Amino acid sequence: MRGIPRRLRPRSLRTRLVLIATVLATAAVLVSQATGLTLMRSWLIGQVDDRLTDFRPPSPVYRDIADGTAPAHRPPPHETLPSDFRVYFYDAEGRLLPHSLGSGRGEPRLAGTITARDPVDGHPATVPARDGDGSWRVVADSGPEGMRAVVALPLDTVQDATSRLLWFSLAIGAVAATGVMLLGSAAVRLGLRPLTRVEHTARSITGGELEQNVSDTSPDTEVGRLGIAFNSMLDQLRAALHRKDRTERRLRRFMADAGHELRTPLTSLQGFAELLLDDPDMSPARRREAHELIAQNADRMSRLVDSLFLLAKLGDAPTTEHGPVDLLSLAADGIAASAVRHPGRRIALAPLGAGDLDVVEGRGDPHQLAQVLANLLDNACTHTPPGTRLQVRVGTLRAGPRTGGTERPGRASTNPPLPSGTPAHVIEVVDDGPGLTPEEARQVFDRFYRAPSAAGIPGTGGSGLGLAIASTIAEAHGGRLELDTGPGEGCTFRLLLPAGHP
């Protein structure tokens, strides 16, 4: 359709299909009719040629014509000439004689003088009529004493038959085009009905009905496969929109919580700084106390900002340089460091399951993994009563329904489960404390969430970001940090790292 002006080009797919089908069907009908017309004309002319070649003027006719005794346009008495035949004679010198046989309307246009080779004997040829209307079929024949006869038959019957057949073919083509256009439009409309439903579904989704799906999803048809692909795209789009909404809600909550957490130390800093400025005669003891509180709040703000920066860094670039890590030595160093921060606590190092302690070498960032273990130990020491048994277990297992593979009641995590059967290195921090309720367990990995301390009041000193950072580090290592707990059952924080994870 390149030659068609742009304003005249059909824009609808249905119109284009109907137009193409109509053009093709009409062209097929016209080509078949033209072929039939050509064959019919050839057959009719062949019939005329057979009549011409079968007729030969008798020898006495040549003599009568040469003597001038045969009247013009009248057959000799001893031969009856068919009414549509015309016979013309040439003498031995090639001149057309005035007498001829046959009568009727019109005559062929013949040359006044012919040579020995023109026309060729026995080979029919077509010549125009003398009056210019119609044509004749002629054949030459040699006679006695060098004379020649030209037998002619008009092609009026052939032309009339072919003309009628031509008009009939044009009528058939017009009827076929009209029928194909009407029936093709209905057929195309019916065939494109599934595609129309896809269009309506897309419009509904554009209008805000995001939960709709295409109903035609048969894999045996092109539209069905389009529906399957369209539904898959919609599922991914809805998942992306839900993730975007969750991310926006988490971001708003994160900004609100961060603002709230920063407002408290900022208010303290501002208050004590104004107090020092407004009371220059303050006693040295109170001045020192104000300085200490300013330093504590500044340190709290610094740790909070560092934690926020680490979370942002882990979220933007979770792929860190991983190397070999001895998890047993990491656990021992973490216990030693926790003993310095919490001198009244006793923490045992034990194997995971039955057996003896053995070296467990995984891959990861040793500094980040040490930070995870330190957060878990600090939480255990902070949120359990003094004298509670604390234990760090190290070993290797395969992820399954009981650990790391699937979610189950009493288990909480923000990381995706590991595929069942995946070998994983494990560090568990276990306590025999009061445990957590299901509501508390679901929030324990949220940012700025602080569970009640062992004394029953909200924990102080922490930013509420430790477990969120630990969970992010675990996911950055391709692993999972999960919690198994229940009221009165204690807490088991479990860090799983896939064995051989690059």
Residue pairs with C-beta under 8 A, 6 or more apart in sequence:
1 9
10 16
10 19
13 192
14 185
14 188
14 189
14 192
17 184
17 188
17 192
18 181
18 184
18 185
18 188
21 180
21 184
21 188
22 177
22 180
22 181
22 184
25 176
25 177
25 180
25 184
26 173
26 176
26 177
26 180
29 169
29 172
29 173
29 176
29 177
30 169
30 173
33 165
33 168
33 169
33 172
33 173
34 169
36 165
36 169
37 162
37 165
37 166
37 169
40 161
40 162
40 165
41 158
41 162
44 157
44 158
44 161
44 162
45 137
45 155
45 158
48 124
48 137
48 153
48 155
48 158
49 124
49 137
49 139
51 153
52 124
52 137
52 138
52 139
52 151
52 153
53 122
53 124
53 139
55 82
55 85
55 151
56 141
57 79
57 87
57 101
57 141
57 143
57 149
57 151
58 78
58 79
59 143
59 144
60 76
60 78
61 70
61 76
61 79
61 87
61 101
61 149
62 89
62 143
62 144
62 145
62 147
62 149
63 144
64 70
64 76
65 89
65 97
65 99
65 147
66 89
66 91
66 97
66 145
66 147
68 99
70 76
70 99
70 101
71 99
72 98
72 99
72 100
73 100
73 101
73 102
73 103
74 101
74 103
75 81
75 101
75 102
76 101
81 87
81 101
81 102
83 102
83 103
83 104
84 102
84 104
84 153
84 154
85 101
85 102
85 151
85 152
85 153
86 100
86 101
86 102
86 104
86 107
86 108
86 136
86 151
86 152
86 153
87 100
87 101
87 102
87 149
87 150
87 151
87 152
88 96
88 97
88 100
88 108
88 110
88 149
88 150
88 152
89 96
89 97
89 99
89 100
89 143
89 147
89 148
89 149
89 150
90 96
90 97
90 114
90 147
90 148
90 149
90 150
91 97
91 146
91 147
92 145
92 146
92 147
94 113
94 114
94 115
94 116
94 148
95 112
95 113
96 110
96 111
96 112
96 113
96 114
104 154
106 129
106 130
106 131
106 133
106 134
106 154
107 129
107 130
107 131
108 127
108 128
108 129
108 130
108 136
108 138
108 152
109 127
109 128
109 129
109 130
110 127
110 138
110 150
110 152
111 118
114 148
119 125
119 138
119 139
119 140
119 150
120 140
121 139
121 140
121 141
121 142
121 148
122 139
122 140
122 141
123 139
123 140
124 137
124 138
124 139
125 137
125 138
125 139
126 135
126 136
126 137
126 138
126 155
127 135
127 136
127 138
127 152
128 134
128 135
128 136
129 135
129 136
129 154
134 154
134 155
134 156
134 159
135 154
135 155
135 159
136 152
136 153
136 154
136 155
137 152
137 153
137 154
137 155
138 150
138 151
138 152
138 153
139 150
139 151
140 148
140 149
140 150
140 151
141 148
141 149
141 150
141 151
142 148
143 149
194 216
194 221
194 223
194 224
194 227
195 223
195 226
197 214
197 215
197 216
198 214
198 216
198 223
198 226
198 227
198 230
201 212
201 213
201 214
201 230
202 230
204 212
205 212
205 234
210 234
210 237
210 238
210 241
211 238
212 234
213 231
213 234
214 227
214 230
214 231
214 234
215 227
216 223
216 224
216 227
217 224
217 227
217 228
217 231
218 224
218 227
219 225
219 228
250 447
253 447
254 447
254 448
257 447
257 448
257 464
258 304
258 308
258 448
260 448
261 304
261 448
261 463
261 464
262 301
262 304
265 297
265 298
265 300
265 301
265 304
266 297
266 301
268 293
268 294
268 297
269 294
269 297
269 298
269 301
272 290
272 293
272 294
272 297
273 294
275 282
275 290
276 282
276 287
276 290
276 291
282 290
300 463
303 463
304 463
304 465
307 463
307 465
307 466
307 469
308 465
310 469
311 447
311 465
311 468
311 469
311 472
314 469
314 472
314 473
314 476
315 472
318 472
318 475
318 476
319 476
320 365
320 368
320 476
321 365
322 363
322 364
322 365
322 477
322 501
322 502
323 363
323 364
323 365
323 366
324 361
324 362
324 363
325 361
325 362
325 363
325 364
325 365
325 366
325 369
326 359
326 360
326 361
327 360
327 361
327 362
327 369
327 394
327 425
327 427
327 497
328 357
328 358
328 359
328 360
328 394
330 366
330 369
330 370
330 373
330 427
331 349
331 373
331 392
331 394
331 427
332 349
333 370
334 370
334 373
334 374
334 377
334 392
335 347
335 349
335 377
335 392
337 374
338 345
338 347
338 374
338 377
338 378
338 381
339 345
339 347
341 378
341 381
342 378
342 381
344 386
345 381
345 386
345 390
346 390
347 377
347 390
347 391
347 392
348 389
348 390
348 391
348 392
349 357
349 391
349 392
349 394
350 357
350 391
350 392
350 393
351 357
351 358
351 393
351 394
351 395
352 393
352 394
352 395
352 396
352 397
352 426
352 428
353 395
353 397
355 395
357 394
358 395
360 394
360 395
360 396
360 425
362 425
362 497
362 499
362 501
363 497
363 500
363 501
363 502
364 477
364 497
364 501
365 473
365 477
368 473
368 476
368 477
369 473
369 477
369 495
369 497
371 469
371 470
371 473
372 469
372 470
372 473
372 474
372 481
372 495
373 392
373 427
373 429
373 495
375 466
375 467
375 469
375 470
376 429
376 470
376 493
376 495
377 390
377 392
377 429
378 462
378 466
379 466
379 467
379 493
380 390
380 429
380 431
380 433
380 491
380 493
381 390
382 453
382 454
382 459
382 461
382 462
383 433
383 451
383 452
383 453
383 454
383 459
383 491
384 390
384 431
384 432
384 433
384 434
384 454
385 433
385 434
385 454
386 454
388 431
388 432
388 433
389 431
389 432
390 429
390 430
390 431
391 428
391 429
391 430
391 431
392 427
392 428
392 429
392 430
393 426
393 427
393 428
393 430
394 426
394 427
394 428
395 425
395 426
396 423
396 424
396 425
396 426
396 499
397 403
397 404
397 423
397 424
397 426
398 421
398 422
398 423
398 424
399 405
399 417
399 418
399 419
399 420
399 421
399 422
399 423
399 424
399 496
400 406
400 420
400 421
401 408
401 420
403 426
403 494
403 496
404 417
404 418
404 422
404 424
404 480
404 482
404 494
404 496
405 417
405 418
405 419
405 420
405 421
405 422
406 417
406 420
407 413
407 417
409 438
410 438
410 441
410 484
410 485
410 486
410 489
411 482
411 483
411 484
412 441
412 442
412 444
412 445
412 482
412 483
412 485
413 445
413 471
413 480
413 481
413 482
413 483
414 445
414 471
414 475
415 471
415 474
415 475
415 479
415 480
415 481
415 482
416 475
416 480
417 480
418 424
418 479
418 480
418 496
418 498
422 498
422 499
423 498
423 499
423 500
424 479
424 496
424 497
424 498
424 499
425 496
425 497
425 498
425 499
426 494
426 495
426 496
426 497
427 494
427 495
428 492
428 493
428 494
428 495
429 492
429 493
430 490
430 491
430 492
430 493
431 490
431 491
432 490
433 454
433 490
433 491
434 454
434 487
434 488
434 490
435 485
435 486
435 487
435 488
435 489
435 490
435 491
436 444
436 451
436 483
436 485
436 486
436 487
436 491
437 487
438 486
440 451
440 452
441 483
441 485
443 449
444 451
444 467
444 483
445 467
445 468
445 471
445 481
445 483
446 468
447 464
447 465
447 468
448 463
448 464
448 465
449 464
450 458
450 459
450 462
450 464
451 459
452 458
452 459
453 459
453 460
467 481
470 481
470 495
471 481
474 480
474 481
474 495
474 496
474 497
475 481
477 497
477 501
478 497
478 498
478 501
479 495
479 496
479 497
479 498
479 501
480 495
480 496
481 493
481 494
481 495
481 496
482 493
482 494
482 496
483 491
483 492
483 493
483 494
484 491
484 492
484 494
485 491
485 492
